């Protein structure tokens, strides 16, 4: 089982099914669900999801998490628009 920055290859490969995966903690699952809700423009972060997020993270951490997700979304859209290819940092 390989690792990238402390994250196992197995965990990265399981991301698509994170909600049902035993590899992720409840805190990680809610953070990933939050990222999905922010990223999917047809969804919203409802009060119930935000309340679950607050059970695991303080306000400063939620603000930082939100900023990182928003930055990655903006970066992804920018790169896609200008046809900037992946830099190959992750190779399964």
MOPAC internal coordinates of N, CA, C and O (Angstrom, degrees):
PM7 1SCF
backbone

  N    0.0000 0     0.00 0     0.00 0    0    0    0
  C    1.4534 1     0.00 0     0.00 0    1    0    0
  C    1.5209 1   108.14 1     0.00 0    2    1    0
  O    1.2310 1   120.23 1   -67.50 1    3    2    1
  N    1.3388 1   117.16 1   112.50 1    3    2    1
  C    1.4516 1   122.67 1   179.55 1    5    3    2
  C    1.5163 1   111.86 1   -78.16 1    6    5    3
  O    1.2310 1   121.35 1    -5.55 1    7    6    5
  N    1.3297 1   115.02 1   174.45 1    7    6    5
  C    1.4554 1   119.77 1  -178.23 1    9    7    6
  C    1.5155 1   109.89 1  -147.37 1   10    9    7
  O    1.2310 1   120.92 1   -38.60 1   11   10    9
  N    1.3099 1   115.85 1   141.40 1   11   10    9
  C    1.4637 1   123.12 1   173.76 1   13   11   10
  C    1.5163 1   107.03 1  -124.99 1   14   13   11
  O    1.2310 1   120.38 1   -63.50 1   15   14   13
  N    1.3121 1   116.87 1   116.50 1   15   14   13
  C    1.4606 1   120.96 1   178.70 1   17   15   14
  C    1.5250 1   111.86 1    50.90 1   18   17   15
  O    1.2310 1   120.57 1  -139.82 1   19   18   17
  N    1.3213 1   116.52 1    40.18 1   19   18   17
  C    1.4544 1   120.51 1   177.54 1   21   19   18
  C    1.5216 1   114.64 1    82.82 1   22   21   19
  O    1.2310 1   119.56 1  -179.26 1   23   22   21
  N    1.3126 1   118.44 1     0.74 1   23   22   21
  C    1.4620 1   121.91 1   178.83 1   25   23   22
  C    1.5241 1   107.58 1  -107.82 1   26   25   23
  O    1.2310 1   120.70 1   -55.44 1   27   26   25
  N    1.3129 1   116.26 1   124.56 1   27   26   25
  C    1.4601 1   119.25 1  -177.09 1   29   27   26
  C    1.5250 1   111.44 1   -68.49 1   30   29   27
  O    1.2310 1   121.11 1   -29.82 1   31   30   29
  N    1.3151 1   115.48 1   150.18 1   31   30   29
  C    1.4584 1   121.70 1   175.00 1   33   31   30
  C    1.5240 1   109.31 1   -57.85 1   34   33   31
  O    1.2310 1   120.66 1   139.72 1   35   34   33
  N    1.3237 1   116.34 1   -40.28 1   35   34   33
  C    1.4634 1   121.47 1   179.50 1   37   35   34
  C    1.5351 1   110.95 1   -58.16 1   38   37   35
  O    1.2310 1   120.68 1   138.19 1   39   38   37
  N    1.3137 1   116.31 1   -41.81 1   39   38   37
  C    1.4668 1   120.52 1  -179.41 1   41   39   38
  C    1.5329 1   110.73 1   -68.62 1   42   41   39
  O    1.2310 1   120.19 1   137.49 1   43   42   41
  N    1.3119 1   117.23 1   -42.51 1   43   42   41
  C    1.4703 1   120.57 1   178.82 1   45   43   42
  C    1.5226 1   110.07 1   -61.85 1   46   45   43
  O    1.2310 1   120.68 1   136.85 1   47   46   45
  N    1.3235 1   116.30 1   -43.15 1   47   46   45
  C    1.4652 1   120.16 1   179.83 1   49   47   46
  C    1.5246 1   112.40 1   -68.47 1   50   49   47
  O    1.2310 1   119.75 1   160.16 1   51   50   49
  N    1.3287 1   118.08 1   -19.84 1   51   50   49
  C    1.4685 1   122.74 1   179.97 1   53   51   50
  C    1.5283 1   112.86 1   -91.60 1   54   53   51
  O    1.2310 1   119.90 1  -179.23 1   55   54   53
  N    1.3271 1   117.79 1     0.77 1   55   54   53
  C    1.4692 1   120.60 1  -175.86 1   57   55   54
  C    1.5234 1   114.22 1   -55.56 1   58   57   55
  O    1.2310 1   119.98 1   140.79 1   59   58   57
  N    1.3048 1   117.63 1   -39.21 1   59   58   57
  C    1.4698 1   119.91 1  -177.50 1   61   59   58
  C    1.5252 1   111.85 1   -60.07 1   62   61   59
  O    1.2310 1   120.13 1   150.88 1   63   62   61
  N    1.3117 1   117.36 1   -29.12 1   63   62   61
  C    1.4619 1   121.27 1  -179.89 1   65   63   62
  C    1.5159 1   112.66 1  -113.08 1   66   65   63
  O    1.2310 1   120.36 1  -149.33 1   67   66   65
  N    1.3373 1   116.91 1    30.67 1   67   66   65
  C    1.4598 1   121.36 1  -174.46 1   69   67   66
  C    1.5255 1   113.77 1   -54.48 1   70   69   67
  O    1.2310 1   119.98 1   144.27 1   71   70   69
  N    1.3218 1   117.65 1   -35.73 1   71   70   69
  C    1.4661 1   120.95 1  -174.40 1   73   71   70
  C    1.5240 1   112.84 1   -60.79 1   74   73   71
  O    1.2310 1   120.44 1   149.69 1   75   74   73
  N    1.3216 1   116.76 1   -30.31 1   75   74   73
  C    1.4671 1   120.12 1  -178.14 1   77   75   74
  C    1.5226 1   112.57 1  -111.22 1   78   77   75
  O    1.2310 1   120.47 1  -177.87 1   79   78   77
  N    1.3138 1   116.70 1     2.13 1   79   78   77
  C    1.4590 1   120.26 1  -176.19 1   81   79   78
  C    1.5270 1   111.95 1   -83.08 1   82   81   79
  O    1.2310 1   120.48 1   -45.97 1   83   82   81
  N    1.3329 1   116.69 1   134.03 1   83   82   81
  C    1.4652 1   119.94 1   175.36 1   85   83   82
  C    1.5289 1   112.55 1   -74.94 1   86   85   83
  O    1.2310 1   119.95 1   174.18 1   87   86   85
  N    1.3304 1   117.70 1    -5.82 1   87   86   85
  C    1.4576 1   121.37 1  -179.77 1   89   87   86
  C    1.5220 1   113.00 1   -74.25 1   90   89   87
  O    1.2310 1   120.51 1   160.53 1   91   90   89
  N    1.3436 1   116.63 1   -19.47 1   91   90   89
  C    1.4606 1   120.97 1  -175.13 1   93   91   90
  C    1.5183 1   110.51 1  -107.40 1   94   93   91
  O    1.2310 1   120.96 1   -39.74 1   95   94   93
  N    1.3313 1   115.77 1   140.26 1   95   94   93
  C    1.4631 1   121.08 1   175.18 1   97   95   94
  C    1.5223 1   109.41 1   -74.53 1   98   97   95
  O    1.2310 1   120.54 1   -13.24 1   99   98   97
  N    1.3298 1   116.58 1   166.76 1   99   98   97
  C    1.4691 1   119.66 1   176.50 1  101   99   98
  C    1.5247 1   110.60 1   -60.83 1  102  101   99
  O    1.2310 1   120.04 1   141.71 1  103  102  101
  N    1.3298 1   117.54 1   -38.29 1  103  102  101
  C    1.4682 1   121.00 1   179.02 1  105  103  102
  C    1.5257 1   110.98 1   -63.70 1  106  105  103
  O    1.2310 1   120.41 1   137.95 1  107  106  105
  N    1.3289 1   116.82 1   -42.05 1  107  106  105
  C    1.4633 1   120.19 1   178.36 1  109  107  106
  C    1.5249 1   111.25 1   -66.46 1  110  109  107
  O    1.2310 1   120.61 1   139.36 1  111  110  109
  N    1.3231 1   116.44 1   -40.64 1  111  110  109
  C    1.4726 1   120.21 1   180.00 1  113  111  110
  C    1.5209 1   111.38 1   -62.07 1  114  113  111
  O    1.2310 1   119.93 1   136.64 1  115  114  113
  N    1.3333 1   117.73 1   -43.36 1  115  114  113
  C    1.4637 1   118.99 1  -178.91 1  117  115  114
  C    1.5319 1   110.40 1   -70.54 1  118  117  115
  O    1.2310 1   119.75 1   146.30 1  119  118  117
  N    1.3310 1   118.08 1   -33.70 1  119  118  117
  C    1.4660 1   120.55 1   176.65 1  121  119  118
  C    1.5291 1   110.49 1   -65.59 1  122  121  119
  O    1.2310 1   120.58 1   139.67 1  123  122  121
  N    1.3286 1   116.50 1   -40.33 1  123  122  121
  C    1.4670 1   120.07 1   178.14 1  125  123  122
  C    1.5287 1   111.37 1   -69.13 1  126  125  123
  O    1.2310 1   120.32 1   141.87 1  127  126  125
  N    1.3182 1   116.99 1   -38.13 1  127  126  125
  C    1.4658 1   119.91 1   176.06 1  129  127  126
  C    1.5280 1   110.29 1   -63.78 1  130  129  127
  O    1.2310 1   120.70 1   139.83 1  131  130  129
  N    1.3228 1   116.27 1   -40.17 1  131  130  129
  C    1.4682 1   122.11 1   176.77 1  133  131  130
  C    1.5365 1   109.79 1   -60.98 1  134  133  131
  O    1.2310 1   120.55 1   134.74 1  135  134  133
  N    1.3328 1   116.55 1   -45.26 1  135  134  133
  C    1.4653 1   120.46 1   177.90 1  137  135  134
  C    1.5240 1   110.89 1   -60.82 1  138  137  135
  O    1.2310 1   120.50 1   137.88 1  139  138  137
  N    1.3315 1   116.66 1   -42.12 1  139  138  137
  C    1.4700 1   120.26 1   176.99 1  141  139  138
  C    1.5246 1   111.08 1   -60.76 1  142  141  139
  O    1.2310 1   120.48 1   135.95 1  143  142  141
  N    1.3282 1   116.68 1   -44.05 1  143  142  141
  C    1.4706 1   120.77 1  -178.31 1  145  143  142
  C    1.5250 1   111.97 1   -65.13 1  146  145  143
  O    1.2310 1   120.49 1   142.22 1  147  146  145
  N    1.3194 1   116.66 1   -37.78 1  147  146  145
  C    1.4693 1   120.26 1   178.06 1  149  147  146
  C    1.5252 1   110.69 1   -70.73 1  150  149  147
  O    1.2310 1   120.58 1   141.31 1  151  150  149
  N    1.3071 1   116.50 1   -38.69 1  151  150  149
  C    1.4668 1   121.80 1  -174.80 1  153  151  150
  C    1.5270 1   112.95 1   -74.76 1  154  153  151
  O    1.2310 1   120.44 1   142.04 1  155  154  153
  N    1.3275 1   116.76 1   -37.96 1  155  154  153
  C    1.4694 1   121.83 1  -179.03 1  157  155  154
  C    1.5208 1   108.63 1   -79.34 1  158  157  155
  O    1.2310 1   120.72 1   -72.28 1  159  158  157
  N    1.3290 1   116.23 1   107.72 1  159  158  157
  C    1.4673 1   120.13 1  -175.15 1  161  159  158
  C    1.5243 1   113.46 1   -67.53 1  162  161  159
  O    1.2310 1   119.71 1   168.21 1  163  162  161
  N    1.3290 1   118.16 1   -11.79 1  163  162  161
  C    1.4620 1   119.58 1   177.35 1  165  163  162
  C    1.5326 1   111.86 1   -90.26 1  166  165  163
  O    1.2310 1   120.73 1   177.25 1  167  166  165
  N    1.3140 1   116.21 1    -2.75 1  167  166  165
  C    1.4725 1   121.79 1   179.71 1  169  167  166
  C    1.5135 1   110.26 1  -109.52 1  170  169  167
  O    1.2310 1   121.64 1    -8.68 1  171  170  169
  N    1.3189 1   114.47 1   171.32 1  171  170  169
  C    1.4515 1   121.03 1   175.07 1  173  171  170
  C    1.5208 1   107.38 1  -137.24 1  174  173  171
  O    1.2310 1   120.35 1   -22.95 1  175  174  173
  N    1.3003 1   116.93 1   157.05 1  175  174  173
  C    1.4560 1   121.43 1   173.04 1  177  175  174
  C    1.5229 1   105.66 1   -84.79 1  178  177  175
  O    1.2310 1   120.99 1   -78.10 1  179  178  177
  N    1.3284 1   115.72 1   101.90 1  179  178  177
  C    1.4648 1   118.48 1  -177.80 1  181  179  178
  C    1.5293 1   110.71 1   -80.69 1  182  181  179
  O    1.2310 1   120.98 1    -9.89 1  183  182  181
  N    1.3190 1   115.72 1   170.11 1  183  182  181
  C    1.4620 1   121.61 1  -176.21 1  185  183  182
  C    1.5294 1   112.01 1   -60.19 1  186  185  183
  O    1.2310 1   120.23 1   143.18 1  187  186  185
  N    1.3212 1   117.17 1   -36.82 1  187  186  185
  C    1.4590 1   121.46 1  -178.41 1  189  187  186
  C    1.5276 1   110.91 1   -65.44 1  190  189  187
  O    1.2310 1   120.06 1   135.20 1  191  190  189
  N    1.3239 1   117.49 1   -44.80 1  191  190  189
  C    1.4574 1   121.15 1   178.11 1  193  191  190
  C    1.5220 1   110.19 1   -64.18 1  194  193  191
  O    1.2310 1   120.35 1   135.99 1  195  194  193
  N    1.3160 1   116.93 1   -44.01 1  195  194  193
  C    1.4624 1   120.02 1  -179.12 1  197  195  194
  C    1.5257 1   110.83 1   -63.72 1  198  197  195
  O    1.2310 1   120.03 1   141.70 1  199  198  197
  N    1.3241 1   117.55 1   -38.30 1  199  198  197
  C    1.4734 1   121.16 1   177.99 1  201  199  198
  C    1.5341 1   110.37 1   -64.35 1  202  201  199
  O    1.2310 1   120.08 1   139.82 1  203  202  201
  N    1.3295 1   117.46 1   -40.18 1  203  202  201
  C    1.4667 1   120.23 1   177.01 1  205  203  202
  C    1.5229 1   111.08 1   -65.44 1  206  205  203
  O    1.2310 1   120.40 1   142.42 1  207  206  205
  N    1.3295 1   116.85 1   -37.58 1  207  206  205
  C    1.4589 1   121.44 1   176.71 1  209  207  206
  C    1.5271 1   110.31 1   -62.04 1  210  209  207
  O    1.2310 1   120.58 1   137.59 1  211  210  209
  N    1.3268 1   116.49 1   -42.41 1  211  210  209
  C    1.4649 1   121.62 1  -179.20 1  213  211  210
  C    1.5332 1   112.89 1   -66.77 1  214  213  211
  O    1.2310 1   119.86 1   159.25 1  215  214  213
  N    1.3107 1   117.88 1   -20.75 1  215  214  213
  C    1.4749 1   119.98 1   176.49 1  217  215  214
  C    1.5286 1   111.31 1   -70.85 1  218  217  215
  O    1.2310 1   120.49 1   158.62 1  219  218  217
  N    1.3362 1   116.67 1   -21.38 1  219  218  217
  C    1.4638 1   120.86 1  -176.93 1  221  219  218
  C    1.5266 1   113.98 1  -110.10 1  222  221  219
  O    1.2310 1   120.24 1   156.91 1  223  222  221
  N    1.3234 1   117.15 1   -23.09 1  223  222  221
  C    1.4656 1   120.55 1  -172.60 1  225  223  222
  C    1.5203 1   111.36 1  -134.49 1  226  225  223
  O    1.2310 1   120.75 1   -34.37 1  227  226  225
  N    1.3409 1   116.16 1   145.63 1  227  226  225
  C    1.4624 1   120.25 1   176.20 1  229  227  226
  C    1.5303 1   109.59 1   -82.26 1  230  229  227
  O    1.2310 1   120.84 1    -7.29 1  231  230  229
  N    1.3449 1   115.99 1   172.71 1  231  230  229
  C    1.4717 1   120.70 1  -175.26 1  233  231  230
  C    1.5280 1   112.77 1   -59.45 1  234  233  231
  O    1.2310 1   120.21 1   139.50 1  235  234  233
  N    1.3348 1   117.20 1   -40.50 1  235  234  233
  C    1.4662 1   119.88 1  -179.66 1  237  235  234
  C    1.5255 1   111.23 1   -64.31 1  238  237  235
  O    1.2310 1   120.56 1   139.30 1  239  238  237
  N    1.3184 1   116.53 1   -40.70 1  239  238  237
  C    1.4608 1   120.57 1   179.76 1  241  239  238
  C    1.5181 1   110.91 1   -67.82 1  242  241  239
  O    1.2310 1   120.36 1   140.40 1  243  242  241
  N    1.3317 1   116.91 1   -39.60 1  243  242  241
  C    1.4723 1   120.42 1   177.35 1  245  243  242
  C    1.5270 1   110.50 1   -63.70 1  246  245  243
  O    1.2310 1   120.36 1   138.97 1  247  246  245
  N    1.3219 1   116.92 1   -41.03 1  247  246  245
  C    1.4710 1   120.22 1   178.02 1  249  247  246
  C    1.5244 1   110.57 1   -63.08 1  250  249  247
  O    1.2310 1   120.28 1   136.75 1  251  250  249
  N    1.3345 1   117.06 1   -43.25 1  251  250  249
  C    1.4578 1   120.48 1   179.35 1  253  251  250
  C    1.5283 1   110.95 1   -66.52 1  254  253  251
  O    1.2310 1   120.19 1   136.69 1  255  254  253
  N    1.3148 1   117.23 1   -43.31 1  255  254  253
  C    1.4622 1   121.63 1   177.72 1  257  255  254
  C    1.5261 1   110.55 1   -59.52 1  258  257  255
  O    1.2310 1   120.42 1   135.86 1  259  258  257
  N    1.3292 1   116.81 1   -44.14 1  259  258  257
  C    1.4659 1   122.16 1   179.52 1  261  259  258
  C    1.5282 1   110.86 1   -62.11 1  262  261  259
  O    1.2310 1   120.66 1   137.62 1  263  262  261
  N    1.3309 1   116.34 1   -42.38 1  263  262  261
  C    1.4619 1   120.64 1   179.84 1  265  263  262
  C    1.5247 1   110.81 1   -64.71 1  266  265  263
  O    1.2310 1   120.25 1   137.32 1  267  266  265
  N    1.3267 1   117.14 1   -42.68 1  267  266  265
  C    1.4684 1   120.69 1  -179.92 1  269  267  266
  C    1.5270 1   111.02 1   -64.47 1  270  269  267
  O    1.2310 1   120.54 1   136.24 1  271  270  269
  N    1.3215 1   116.58 1   -43.76 1  271  270  269
  C    1.4706 1   120.48 1   178.89 1  273  271  270
  C    1.5307 1   110.22 1   -62.86 1  274  273  271
  O    1.2310 1   120.42 1   133.90 1  275  274  273
  N    1.3216 1   116.80 1   -46.10 1  275  274  273
  C    1.4669 1   120.81 1   179.73 1  277  275  274
  C    1.5334 1   110.62 1   -62.14 1  278  277  275
  O    1.2310 1   120.08 1   138.21 1  279  278  277
  N    1.3288 1   117.45 1   -41.79 1  279  278  277
  C    1.4683 1   121.36 1   179.10 1  281  279  278
  C    1.5286 1   110.53 1   -62.60 1  282  281  279
  O    1.2310 1   120.23 1   133.93 1  283  282  281
  N    1.3243 1   117.17 1   -46.07 1  283  282  281
  C    1.4632 1   120.53 1  -179.55 1  285  283  282
  C    1.5251 1   111.32 1   -63.75 1  286  285  283
  O    1.2310 1   120.45 1   141.80 1  287  286  285
  N    1.3264 1   116.75 1   -38.20 1  287  286  285
  C    1.4704 1   120.01 1   177.12 1  289  287  286
  C    1.5283 1   110.67 1   -64.48 1  290  289  287
  O    1.2310 1   120.37 1   135.00 1  291  290  289
  N    1.3206 1   116.90 1   -45.00 1  291  290  289
  C    1.4647 1   120.68 1   179.61 1  293  291  290
  C    1.5280 1   110.46 1   -63.95 1  294  293  291
  O    1.2310 1   120.55 1   135.90 1  295  294  293
  N    1.3146 1   116.55 1   -44.10 1  295  294  293
  C    1.4575 1   121.36 1   179.86 1  297  295  294
  C    1.5288 1   110.99 1   -61.85 1  298  297  295
  O    1.2310 1   120.78 1   137.09 1  299  298  297
  N    1.3157 1   116.11 1   -42.91 1  299  298  297
  C    1.4610 1   120.85 1   179.35 1  301  299  298
  C    1.5237 1   111.10 1   -62.09 1  302  301  299
  O    1.2310 1   120.35 1   135.36 1  303  302  301
  N    1.3087 1   116.93 1   -44.64 1  303  302  301
  C    1.4753 1   120.32 1  -179.85 1  305  303  302
  C    1.5226 1   111.50 1   -67.12 1  306  305  303
  O    1.2310 1   120.58 1   140.39 1  307  306  305
  N    1.3275 1   116.49 1   -39.61 1  307  306  305
  C    1.4594 1   121.20 1   177.39 1  309  307  306
  C    1.5274 1   109.72 1   -60.58 1  310  309  307
  O    1.2310 1   120.81 1   129.46 1  311  310  309
  N    1.3449 1   116.06 1   -50.54 1  311  310  309
  C    1.4634 1   120.22 1  -178.56 1  313  311  310
  C    1.5239 1   112.08 1   -61.83 1  314  313  311
  O    1.2310 1   120.74 1   138.56 1  315  314  313
  N    1.3165 1   116.20 1   -41.44 1  315  314  313
  C    1.4654 1   119.80 1   179.77 1  317  315  314
  C    1.5304 1   110.67 1   -65.01 1  318  317  315
  O    1.2310 1   120.03 1   138.71 1  319  318  317
  N    1.3196 1   117.54 1   -41.29 1  319  318  317
  C    1.4620 1   121.60 1  -179.65 1  321  319  318
  C    1.5252 1   111.63 1   -61.02 1  322  321  319
  O    1.2310 1   120.77 1   137.41 1  323  322  321
  N    1.3386 1   116.13 1   -42.59 1  323  322  321
  C    1.4561 1   120.42 1  -177.15 1  325  323  322
  C    1.5310 1   113.05 1   -95.47 1  326  325  323
  O    1.2310 1   120.88 1  -167.93 1  327  326  325
  N    1.3477 1   115.93 1    12.07 1  327  326  325
  C    1.4646 1   122.39 1   175.95 1  329  327  326
  C    1.5313 1   111.97 1    57.09 1  330  329  327
  O    1.2310 1   121.02 1  -142.50 1  331  330  329
  N    1.3174 1   115.65 1    37.50 1  331  330  329
  C    1.4613 1   120.85 1   176.86 1  333  331  330
  C    1.5225 1   107.52 1   -81.95 1  334  333  331
  O    1.2310 1   119.94 1   -61.16 1  335  334  333
  N    1.3121 1   117.71 1   118.84 1  335  334  333
  C    1.4670 1   120.19 1  -175.29 1  337  335  334
  C    1.5272 1   112.17 1   -74.64 1  338  337  335
  O    1.2310 1   121.46 1   -15.45 1  339  338  337
  N    1.3025 1   114.82 1   164.55 1  339  338  337
  C    1.4570 1   122.03 1   174.92 1  341  339  338
  C    1.5220 1   109.33 1   -56.95 1  342  341  339
  O    1.2310 1   120.68 1   -36.33 1  343  342  341
  N    1.3017 1   116.30 1   143.67 1  343  342  341
  C    1.4620 1   120.77 1   178.05 1  345  343  342
  C    1.5168 1   112.51 1   -84.59 1  346  345  343
  O    1.2310 1   120.87 1   178.19 1  347  346  345
  N    1.3413 1   115.93 1    -1.81 1  347  346  345
  C    1.4616 1   120.60 1   174.32 1  349  347  346
  C    1.5059 1   115.05 1    75.00 1  350  349  347
  O    1.2310 1   120.10 1  -154.21 1  351  350  349
  N    1.3471 1   117.41 1    25.79 1  351  350  349
  C    1.4556 1   119.68 1  -179.69 1  353  351  350
  C    1.5203 1   112.12 1   -69.36 1  354  353  351
  O    1.2310 1   119.91 1   153.70 1  355  354  353
  N    1.3158 1   117.79 1   -26.30 1  355  354  353
  C    1.4666 1   121.56 1   178.12 1  357  355  354
  C    1.5153 1   108.67 1  -117.11 1  358  357  355
  O    1.2310 1   121.34 1   -60.08 1  359  358  357
  N    1.3021 1   115.04 1   119.92 1  359  358  357
  C    1.4626 1   120.97 1   176.33 1  361  359  358
  C    1.5126 1   107.89 1  -127.22 1  362  361  359
  O    1.2310 1   120.52 1   -69.38 1  363  362  361
  N    1.3335 1   116.61 1   110.62 1  363  362  361
  C    1.4743 1   119.32 1  -178.98 1  365  363  362
  C    1.5183 1   112.02 1   -64.30 1  366  365  363
  O    1.2310 1   120.10 1   180.00 1  367  366  365

